[in-house]
């Protein structure tokens, strides 16, 4: 069993590294950079999710993974992206666009409000969970059809997503799941 665990951990780390390498090696539209970094992040939170029982939602898996990062890494990410966090907290909450229907073209603000409240929390770990959750909502709006959250938001989001993804990769490499 230990060999199989090492194999899946190694494979997911390679997947994440590959997506990061591709995202950094190409001069592409910020939308594609965002998605590349998110694919790397997805490989990592999926991996940790199967070791946490495998039944949690994606956003819970994300929050659990970034919650594993040490306080130094958490505070470093938040400090490096303080301007971006202020940008997010100064705007209206993101809408969850996959909640639209045939009769309503506007999205639901519920999750955006929930994640923004986490981002505004005083606790660093909760704030980082909120930031990662907002990035997930941006990803959802991109992936579920032509529901772009706006080019400026995507471009501003890439550096924070890169930092979170690389910190989660480093954590997984140094303290892999068992």
ROSE-4610 file (N, C-alpha, C; in Angstrom, 1 decimal, always signed):
// ROSE-4610
residu = [X/X/X/X/X/X/X/X/X/X/X/X/X/X/X/X/X/X/X/X/X/X/X/X/X/X/X/X/X/X/X/X/X/X/X/X/X/X/X/X/X/X/X/X/X/X/X/X/X/X/X/X/X/X/X/X/X/X/X/X/X/X/X/X/X/X/X/X/X/X/X/X/X/X/X/X/X/X/X/X/X/X/X/X/X/X/X/X/X/X/X/X/X/X/X/X/X/X/X/X/X/X/X/X/X/X/X/X/X/X/X/X/X/X/X/X/X/X/X/X/X/X/X/X/X/X/X/X/X/X/X/X/X/X/X/X/X/X/X/X/X/X/X/X/X/X/X/X/X/X/X/X/X/X/X/X/X/X/X/X/X/X/X/X/X/X/X/X/X/X/X/X/X/X/X/X/X/X/X/X/X/X/X/X/X/X/X/X/X/X/X/X/X/X/X/X/X/X/X/X/X/X/X/X/X/X/X/X/X/X/X/X/X/X/X/X/X/X/X/X/X/X/X/X/X/X/X/X/X/X/X/X/X/X/X/X/X/X/X/X/X/X/X/X/X/X/X/X/X/X/X/X/X/X/X/X/X/X/X/X/X/X/X/X/X/X/X/X/X/X/X/X/X/X/X/X/X/X/X/X/X/X/X/X/X/X/X/X/X/X/X/X/X/X/X/X/X/X/X/X/X/X/X/X/X/X/X/X/X/X/X/X/X/X/X/X/X/X/X/X/X/X/X/X/X/X/X/X/X/X/X/X/X/X/X/X/X/X/X/X/X/X/X/X/X/X/X/X/X/X/X/X/X/X/X/X/X/X/X/X/X/X/X/X/X/X/X/X/X/X/X/X/X/X/X/X/X/X/X/X/X/X/X/X/X/X/X/X/X/X/X/X/X/X/X/X/X/X/X/X/X/X/X/X/X/X/X/X/X/X/X/X/X/X/X/X/X/X/X/X/X/X/X/X/X/X/X/X/X/X/X/X/X/X/X/X/X/X/X/X/X/X/X/X/X/X/X/X/X/X/X/X/X/X/X/X/X/X/X/X/X/X/X/X/X/X/X/X/X/X/X/X/X/X/X/X/X/X/X/X/X/X/X/X/X/X/X/X/X/X/X/X/X/X/X/X/X/X/X/X/X/X/X/X/X/X/X/X/X/X/X/X/X/X/X/X/X/X/X/X/X/X/X/X/X/X/X/X/X/X/X/X/X/X]
num = [1/1/1/2/2/2/3/3/3/4/4/4/5/5/5/6/6/6/7/7/7/8/8/8/9/9/9/10/10/10/11/11/11/12/12/12/13/13/13/14/14/14/15/15/15/16/16/16/17/17/17/18/18/18/19/19/19/20/20/20/21/21/21/22/22/22/23/23/23/24/24/24/25/25/25/26/26/26/27/27/27/28/28/28/29/29/29/30/30/30/31/31/31/32/32/32/33/33/33/34/34/34/35/35/35/36/36/36/37/37/37/38/38/38/39/39/39/40/40/40/41/41/41/42/42/42/43/43/43/44/44/44/45/45/45/46/46/46/47/47/47/48/48/48/49/49/49/50/50/50/51/51/51/52/52/52/53/53/53/54/54/54/55/55/55/56/56/56/57/57/57/58/58/58/59/59/59/60/60/60/61/61/61/62/62/62/63/63/63/64/64/64/65/65/65/66/66/66/67/67/67/68/68/68/69/69/69/70/70/70/71/71/71/72/72/72/73/73/73/74/74/74/75/75/75/76/76/76/77/77/77/78/78/78/79/79/79/80/80/80/81/81/81/82/82/82/83/83/83/84/84/84/85/85/85/86/86/86/87/87/87/88/88/88/89/89/89/90/90/90/91/91/91/92/92/92/93/93/93/94/94/94/95/95/95/96/96/96/97/97/97/98/98/98/99/99/99/100/100/100/101/101/101/102/102/102/103/103/103/104/104/104/105/105/105/106/106/106/107/107/107/108/108/108/109/109/109/110/110/110/111/111/111/112/112/112/113/113/113/114/114/114/115/115/115/116/116/116/117/117/117/118/118/118/119/119/119/120/120/120/121/121/121/122/122/122/123/123/123/124/124/124/125/125/125/126/126/126/127/127/127/128/128/128/129/129/129/130/130/130/131/131/131/132/132/132/133/133/133/134/134/134/135/135/135/136/136/136/137/137/137/138/138/138/139/139/139/140/140/140/141/141/141/142/142/142/143/143/143/144/144/144/145/145/145/146/146/146/147/147/147/148/148/148/149/149/149/150/150/150/151/151/151/152/152/152/153/153/153/154/154/154/155/155/155/156/156/156/157/157/157/158/158/158/159/159/159/160/160/160/161/161/161/162/162/162/163/163/163/164/164/164/165/165/165/166/166/166/167/167/167/168/168/168/169/169/169/170/170/170/171/171/171/172/172/172/173/173/173/174/174/174/175/175/175/176/176/176/177/177/177/178/178/178]
x = [+0.8/+0.0/+0.9/+2.0/+2.8/+3.4/+3.7/+4.2/+3.2/+1.9/+0.8/+0.6/+0.7/+0.5/+1.6/+2.8/+3.9/+3.8/+3.2/+3.0/+2.0/+0.9/-0.2/+0.3/+1.0/+1.5/+2.5/+3.5/+4.4/+3.8/+2.8/+2.1/+1.4/+0.7/+0.0/+1.0/+2.1/+3.1/+3.7/+3.9/+4.4/+3.3/+2.1/+1.0/+1.1/+1.1/+1.1/+2.4/+3.5/+4.7/+4.7/+4.1/+3.9/+3.0/+1.9/+1.0/+1.7/+2.4/+3.1/+4.2/+5.0/+6.0/+5.4/+4.3/+3.6/+3.1/+2.5/+2.0/+3.1/+4.3/+5.4/+6.2/+6.1/+7.0/+6.4/+5.1/+4.4/+3.9/+4.0/+3.5/+2.1/+1.1/-0.2/-1.2/-2.4/-3.4/-3.6/-3.8/-3.9/-5.0/-6.0/-7.1/-6.4/-5.5/-4.9/-3.9/-3.2/-2.3/-3.0/-4.2/-5.0/-5.4/-5.9/-6.4/-5.3/-4.1/-2.9/-2.6/-2.5/-2.1/-3.2/-4.5/-5.6/-5.5/-5.1/-5.0/-4.0/-2.9/-1.8/-2.4/-3.1/-3.7/-4.7/-5.5/-6.5/-5.9/-4.7/-4.0/-3.6/-3.3/-2.9/-4.0/-5.1/-6.2/-7.0/-7.0/-7.6/-6.8/-5.5/-4.7/-4.9/-4.9/-5.1/-6.5/-7.5/-8.9/-9.1/-8.4/-8.5/-8.0/-7.0/-6.4/-7.2/-8.1/-9.0/-10.3/-10.5/-11.7/-12.4/-12.1/-12.6/-14.0/-14.7/-16.1/-16.5/-15.5/-15.7/-15.9/-16.6/-16.7/-15.3/-15.2/-14.0/-13.5/-14.5/-14.1/-13.6/-14.2/-13.8/-12.4/-12.1/-10.8/-9.7/-10.1/-9.2/-8.9/-10.0/-9.8/-9.0/-9.2/-8.4/-6.9/-6.6/-5.2/-4.6/-5.1/-4.5/-4.4/-5.3/-5.3/-4.1/-3.5/-2.4/-1.1/-1.1/+0.1/+0.5/+1.7/+2.1/+1.8/+1.9/+1.6/+2.5/+3.8/+4.7/+4.3/+4.0/+3.7/+2.3/+1.4/+0.1/+0.3/+1.0/+1.2/+2.0/+3.0/+3.8/+2.9/+2.0/+1.1/+0.2/-0.4/-1.3/-0.6/+0.6/+1.4/+1.7/+2.2/+2.5/+1.4/+0.2/-1.0/-2.0/-1.5/-2.4/-3.1/-2.5/-3.2/-4.3/-4.1/-5.1/-6.3/-5.9/-7.0/-7.8/-7.2/-7.9/-8.8/-8.3/-9.0/-10.3/-10.2/-11.3/-12.3/-11.8/-12.8/-13.4/-12.9/-13.5/-14.6/-14.6/-15.6/-16.8/-17.9/-19.0/-18.6/-19.2/-18.9/-19.1/-18.3/-18.4/-19.8/-20.4/-21.6/-21.2/-22.0/-21.8/-22.7/-22.0/-22.7/-23.3/-22.9/-23.5/-24.9/-25.2/-26.6/-27.6/-27.2/-28.2/-29.2/-30.3/-31.4/-31.8/-32.8/-33.4/-34.1/-34.5/-35.3/-34.5/-33.2/-32.4/-31.0/-30.5/-29.2/-28.2/-28.6/-27.6/-27.3/-26.1/-25.7/-26.1/-25.8/-26.2/-25.0/-25.3/-24.2/-23.8/-24.6/-24.4/-23.0/-22.4/-21.0/-20.0/-20.2/-19.3/-19.3/-20.4/-20.5/-19.9/-20.1/-19.6/-18.0/-17.5/-16.0/-15.4/-16.1/-15.6/-15.6/-16.6/-16.6/-15.4/-15.0/-13.8/-12.6/-12.5/-11.4/-11.2/-12.3/-12.3/-12.0/-11.9/-11.7/-10.3/-10.2/-8.9/-7.9/-8.3/-7.4/-6.7/-5.4/-4.7/-5.1/-5.3/-5.6/-7.0/-7.9/-9.3/-9.3/-8.5/-8.4/-7.8/-6.8/-6.2/-7.3/-8.0/-9.1/-10.1/-10.4/-11.3/-10.8/-9.5/-8.8/-8.8/-8.5/-8.4/-9.8/-10.8/-12.2/-12.7/-12.3/-12.7/-12.0/-10.8/-10.1/-10.8/-11.3/-12.1/-13.4/-14.0/-15.2/-14.9/-13.8/-13.4/-13.2/-12.5/-12.3/-13.7/-14.6/-15.9/-16.6/-16.5/-17.2/-16.5/-15.2/-14.5/-14.9/-14.9/-15.0/-16.5/-17.4/-18.8/-19.5/-18.8/-19.4/-18.8/-19.5/-19.0/-19.5/-19.0/-19.3/-18.1/-17.4/-16.1/-16.3/-15.5/-15.6/-15.0/-14.4/-13.8/-12.3/-11.8/-10.3/-9.4/-9.8/-9.0/-8.9/-10.1/-10.1/-9.2/-9.3/-8.5/-7.0/-6.6/-5.2/-4.7/-5.5/-5.1/-5.0/-5.7/-5.8/-4.6/-4.0/-2.9/-1.8/-1.2/-0.1/-0.5/-1.7/-2.1/-2.3/-2.9/-3.1/-1.8/-0.8/+0.5/+1.1/+1.1/+1.7/+1.0/-0.3/-1.0/-0.6/-0.6/-0.3/+1.1/+2.0/+3.4/+3.6/+3.0/+3.1/+2.5/+1.4/+0.8/+1.6/+2.3/+3.2/+4.4/+5.0/+6.1/+5.7/+4.5/+4.1/+3.9/+3.3/+3.1/+4.4/+5.3/+6.6/+7.4/+7.2/+8.0/+7.2/+5.9/+5.1/+4.0/+4.3/+3.3/+2.3/+1.1/+0.1/+0.5/+0.1/+0.4/-0.8]
y = [-1.2/+0.0/+1.3/+1.2/+2.4/+2.8/+1.8/+2.1/+2.7/+2.3/+2.9/+4.3/+4.6/+6.0/+6.8/+6.4/+7.2/+7.4/+6.4/+6.5/+7.6/+7.6/+8.6/+10.0/+10.1/+11.4/+11.9/+11.1/+11.5/+11.9/+11.2/+11.5/+12.9/+13.1/+14.4/+15.6/+15.3/+16.4/+16.7/+15.6/+15.8/+16.6/+16.3/+17.0/+18.4/+18.7/+20.1/+20.9/+20.2/+20.8/+21.1/+20.2/+20.4/+21.5/+21.7/+22.8/+24.1/+24.1/+25.4/+25.7/+24.7/+24.9/+25.5/+24.9/+25.4/+26.8/+27.1/+28.5/+29.5/+29.1/+30.1/+30.2/+29.2/+29.2/+29.8/+30.2/+30.7/+32.2/+33.0/+34.3/+34.2/+33.8/+33.6/+34.6/+34.6/+35.4/+35.1/+36.1/+35.8/+34.8/+34.6/+33.6/+32.2/+32.0/+30.7/+30.5/+31.5/+31.4/+31.0/+31.7/+31.5/+30.0/+29.5/+28.1/+27.2/+27.4/+26.6/+26.4/+27.6/+27.5/+26.8/+27.0/+26.4/+24.9/+24.4/+23.0/+22.4/+23.1/+22.6/+22.6/+23.6/+23.7/+22.5/+22.3/+21.2/+19.8/+19.6/+18.3/+18.1/+19.2/+19.1/+19.0/+19.8/+19.7/+18.4/+17.9/+16.6/+15.5/+15.6/+14.6/+14.6/+15.8/+15.9/+15.5/+15.8/+15.4/+13.9/+13.1/+11.7/+11.1/+11.8/+11.4/+12.0/+12.9/+13.5/+12.8/+11.7/+11.0/+11.0/+11.9/+11.9/+12.4/+12.8/+13.1/+14.6/+15.4/+16.8/+17.5/+18.7/+19.5/+20.0/+20.5/+21.1/+22.2/+23.1/+24.3/+23.9/+22.9/+22.4/+21.8/+21.1/+20.5/+21.6/+22.7/+23.8/+24.5/+24.7/+25.3/+24.5/+23.2/+22.3/+22.3/+22.3/+22.3/+23.6/+24.8/+26.0/+26.2/+25.5/+25.6/+24.8/+23.9/+23.1/+23.9/+25.0/+25.8/+26.4/+26.5/+27.1/+28.5/+29.1/+30.5/+31.4/+31.0/+31.9/+31.9/+30.8/+30.8/+31.5/+31.3/+32.0/+33.5/+34.0/+35.4/+36.0/+35.2/+35.7/+35.9/+34.9/+35.0/+36.2/+36.4/+37.5/+38.9/+39.0/+40.2/+40.5/+39.5/+39.8/+40.2/+39.8/+40.1/+41.0/+41.8/+42.7/+43.7/+44.2/+45.1/+44.4/+43.1/+42.3/+42.1/+41.8/+41.6/+42.8/+44.0/+45.2/+45.5/+45.1/+45.2/+44.3/+43.1/+42.2/+42.7/+43.2/+43.7/+45.0/+45.8/+47.0/+46.9/+45.7/+45.5/+44.7/+44.7/+43.8/+42.4/+41.5/+40.1/+39.5/+38.5/+37.8/+37.1/+37.0/+36.2/+34.8/+33.9/+32.5/+32.3/+32.3/+32.3/+31.0/+29.9/+28.6/+28.5/+29.4/+29.4/+30.1/+30.6/+31.3/+30.3/+30.8/+29.9/+30.5/+29.9/+30.4/+31.8/+32.0/+33.2/+34.3/+34.0/+34.9/+34.9/+36.0/+36.1/+36.5/+36.9/+37.3/+36.1/+36.1/+35.0/+35.2/+34.2/+34.3/+34.9/+35.8/+36.4/+35.6/+34.6/+33.9/+33.4/+32.6/+32.1/+33.2/+34.2/+35.3/+36.1/+36.3/+37.0/+36.1/+34.8/+33.9/+34.0/+33.9/+33.8/+35.2/+36.3/+37.6/+37.8/+37.3/+37.4/+36.6/+35.5/+34.8/+35.6/+36.2/+37.1/+38.3/+38.8/+39.9/+39.5/+38.3/+37.8/+38.3/+38.4/+38.9/+37.8/+36.5/+35.4/+35.1/+35.0/+34.8/+33.6/+32.5/+31.2/+31.3/+31.9/+32.1/+33.0/+34.0/+35.0/+34.3/+33.5/+32.7/+31.8/+31.1/+30.2/+31.0/+32.2/+33.1/+33.4/+33.8/+34.2/+33.0/+31.8/+30.6/+30.3/+30.5/+30.2/+31.1/+32.4/+33.4/+33.0/+32.6/+32.1/+30.9/+30.1/+28.9/+29.4/+30.4/+30.9/+31.6/+32.3/+32.8/+31.7/+30.6/+29.4/+28.9/+28.7/+28.2/+29.0/+30.3/+31.2/+31.2/+30.9/+30.7/+29.4/+28.3/+27.0/+26.6/+27.2/+26.8/+27.7/+27.8/+28.5/+29.9/+30.7/+32.1/+33.1/+32.8/+33.6/+34.3/+35.0/+35.5/+36.6/+36.5/+37.5/+38.9/+39.0/+40.2/+40.0/+40.6/+40.4/+41.0/+42.2/+42.8/+41.9/+41.4/+40.5/+39.3/+38.7/+37.5/+37.8/+38.9/+39.3/+39.6/+40.3/+40.6/+39.4/+38.3/+37.1/+36.1/+36.2/+35.3/+35.2/+36.4/+36.3/+35.6/+35.9/+35.3/+33.8/+33.4/+32.0/+31.3/+31.9/+31.4/+31.1/+32.1/+32.0/+30.9/+30.8/+29.8/+28.4/+28.3/+27.0/+26.5/+27.4/+27.1/+26.8/+27.5/+27.1/+25.8/+25.5/+24.1/+23.0/+23.3/+22.3/+22.1/+23.2/+23.0/+22.2/+22.5/+21.8/+20.3/+20.0/+18.6/+17.9/+18.6/+17.9/+17.7/+18.5/+18.4/+17.6/+17.6/+16.8/+16.1/+15.1/+14.4/+13.7/+13.5/+12.7/+11.3/+10.6/+9.2/+8.4]
z = [+0.0/+0.0/+0.0/+0.7/+0.8/-0.6/-1.4/-2.7/-3.6/-3.5/-4.2/-3.8/-2.5/-2.0/-2.6/-2.5/-3.0/-4.5/-5.2/-6.7/-7.0/-6.3/-6.6/-6.2/-5.0/-4.6/-5.6/-6.0/-7.0/-8.3/-8.7/-10.0/-9.9/-8.8/-8.7/-8.6/-7.9/-7.8/-9.2/-10.0/-11.4/-12.2/-12.1/-12.8/-12.4/-11.1/-10.7/-11.2/-11.1/-11.7/-13.2/-13.9/-15.3/-15.7/-15.0/-15.2/-14.9/-13.8/-13.4/-14.4/-14.8/-15.9/-17.1/-17.6/-18.8/-18.6/-17.5/-17.2/-17.2/-16.7/-16.6/-17.9/-18.8/-19.9/-21.2/-21.0/-22.2/-22.0/-23.0/-23.0/-23.6/-22.7/-23.1/-22.4/-22.9/-22.3/-20.8/-19.9/-18.5/-18.2/-19.0/-18.8/-18.8/-19.7/-19.8/-18.7/-18.3/-17.2/-15.9/-15.7/-14.6/-14.5/-15.7/-15.7/-15.6/-16.1/-15.9/-14.4/-13.8/-12.3/-11.5/-12.0/-11.2/-11.5/-12.6/-12.9/-12.0/-11.8/-10.8/-9.4/-9.0/-7.7/-7.5/-8.6/-8.5/-8.3/-9.0/-8.8/-7.3/-6.7/-5.3/-4.3/-4.4/-3.5/-3.7/-5.0/-5.2/-4.4/-4.5/-3.8/-2.3/-1.7/-0.3/+0.1/-0.8/-0.6/-0.5/-1.2/-1.1/+0.2/+0.7/+2.0/+3.2/+2.9/+4.0/+3.9/+3.2/+3.2/+1.9/+1.0/-0.4/-0.6/+0.4/+0.2/+0.3/+0.5/+0.7/-0.7/-0.7/-1.9/-2.3/-3.5/-3.9/-3.1/-2.7/-2.0/-0.6/+0.0/+1.3/+1.2/+0.1/-0.1/-0.2/-0.9/-1.1/+0.2/+1.0/+2.3/+3.3/+3.2/+4.0/+3.6/+2.3/+1.9/+2.3/+2.0/+2.4/+3.9/+4.6/+6.0/+6.6/+5.8/+6.2/+6.2/+5.4/+5.2/+6.6/+6.9/+8.1/+8.2/+9.4/+9.6/+8.8/+8.7/+7.9/+6.5/+5.9/+4.4/+4.2/+5.1/+5.1/+5.1/+6.1/+6.2/+5.1/+4.6/+3.4/+2.2/+1.9/+0.8/+0.9/+2.1/+2.4/+2.2/+2.8/+2.7/+1.2/+0.5/-0.9/-1.8/-1.4/-2.2/-1.5/-0.6/+0.1/-0.8/-1.8/-2.8/-3.5/-3.9/-4.5/-3.6/-2.3/-1.3/-1.1/-1.1/-1.0/-2.2/-3.4/-4.7/-4.6/-4.0/-3.9/-2.9/-1.8/-0.7/-1.1/-2.0/-2.4/-3.5/-4.1/-5.1/-4.6/-5.4/-5.0/-5.0/-4.2/-4.2/-5.6/-5.9/-7.2/-7.2/-8.3/-8.5/-8.9/-8.5/-8.9/-10.1/-11.3/-12.6/-13.0/-12.4/-12.8/-12.1/-11.3/-10.6/-11.5/-12.7/-13.6/-14.1/-14.6/-15.2/-16.5/-17.1/-18.3/-18.1/-16.9/-16.6/-15.9/-15.5/-14.8/-15.3/-15.9/-16.4/-15.4/-14.2/-13.2/-12.3/-11.8/-11.0/-9.5/-8.7/-7.3/-6.5/-5.6/-4.8/-3.6/-3.2/-2.0/-1.7/-2.6/-2.3/-2.3/-3.3/-3.3/-2.0/-1.4/-0.1/+1.0/+1.0/+2.0/+1.9/+0.7/+0.6/+0.9/+0.6/+0.9/+2.4/+3.1/+4.6/+5.1/+4.6/+5.0/+4.8/+3.6/+3.2/+4.2/+4.7/+5.6/+7.1/+7.3/+8.7/+9.2/+10.5/+11.1/+11.2/+11.2/+11.3/+9.9/+9.9/+8.7/+7.9/+8.7/+8.0/+7.3/+8.0/+7.5/+6.3/+6.4/+5.3/+4.0/+4.2/+3.1/+2.5/+3.4/+2.9/+2.0/+2.5/+1.7/+0.4/+0.3/-0.9/-1.9/-1.4/-2.2/-2.7/-1.9/-2.3/-3.4/-3.3/-4.3/-5.6/-5.6/-6.8/-7.4/-6.5/-7.0/-7.7/-7.2/-7.8/-9.1/-9.2/-10.5/-11.5/-11.1/-11.9/-12.4/-11.5/-11.8/-12.9/-12.7/-13.7/-15.0/-15.1/-16.4/-17.0/-16.2/-16.7/-17.1/-16.6/-16.8/-17.9/-19.0/-20.1/-20.2/-21.0/-21.3/-20.2/-19.0/-17.8/-17.3/-18.1/-17.6/-16.6/-15.5/-14.4/-14.8/-16.0/-16.4/-16.5/-17.6/-17.9/-16.8/-16.2/-15.2/-14.0/-13.6/-12.4/-12.6/-13.8/-14.1/-14.0/-14.7/-14.7/-13.3/-12.5/-11.1/-10.3/-10.6/-9.8/-10.0/-11.2/-11.5/-10.5/-10.0/-9.1/-7.7/-7.2/-6.0/-6.1/-7.2/-7.5/-7.7/-8.3/-8.5/-7.1/-6.2/-4.9/-4.1/-4.1/-3.3/-3.9/-5.2/-5.8/-5.5/-5.6/-5.4/-3.9/-3.0/-1.6/-1.3/-1.9/-1.7/-2.3/-3.4/-4.0/-3.1/-2.6/-1.7/-0.4/+0.1/+1.3/+1.0/-0.1/-0.5/-0.7/-1.3/-1.5/-0.2/+0.7/+2.0/+3.1/+3.0/+3.9/+3.2/+2.4/+1.5/+2.4/+1.8/+2.5/+2.7/+3.7/+3.9/+4.1]
